[in-house]
Amino acid sequence: MPQDPVMWKAALVAWVLAVPLWFLTRFFVVIAHEGGHAFAGVALLNQVRRITFNRDGGGGTEFVSPPPWPFVIVVAVAGYAGPSLFGLLAAALLLRGEPRMVLWGSMAFLVLMLFTVRGIIGWIVVPVLVVGLYQLATKAPAEMSTLGAYVWTWFLLIGAVQRMLVYLTDKTYLVEAADTTRLQQVSLVPSEIWSVLLLLGTGAALVWGGSMLLRMPS
């Protein structure tokens, strides 16, 4: 298992990727966001029609039939919770000593997403991420591959919080097409409150996942 300094290094690299370089890496977080929508919809026996990504770092997941109430709430929340939940799952795998499983599992999920991705942005960003993870899993030395799995896990956890901070700062909750606006329509809870709750949830996931990673035995 890694020494603590290595884990802190992975956290620092992930923070740099998720915060100062957000203008680039936000596209990778939105993949996990839309993946959360898609996973929740499929788990509720719905079928994904298509997943699209925008130049501004947003995206959308369209289902064959709209999820009924209250499932629409689950599907909407799953988008913002997606990066955090995937990060927690990755942290649990790392705790069991399975860094390669984190990389291969992420690749498998991304390849499945490719069947429903539409648009040039998605056709570029998703394959780029798959190739990057593949190179880490198969070409990089074992130590580098393991470090890459740690960085990817931290990135998902930190990126989820960063996305919600940007969401609140930019007042995206006021946009008519925003997920929290849809949540307000179906729950009567204001979009601003949904945004704060989702920020608290992603923050709690970061604390939980981070504590799992940092207490890993040396």
Disulfide bonds with the S-S distance in Angstrom:
none
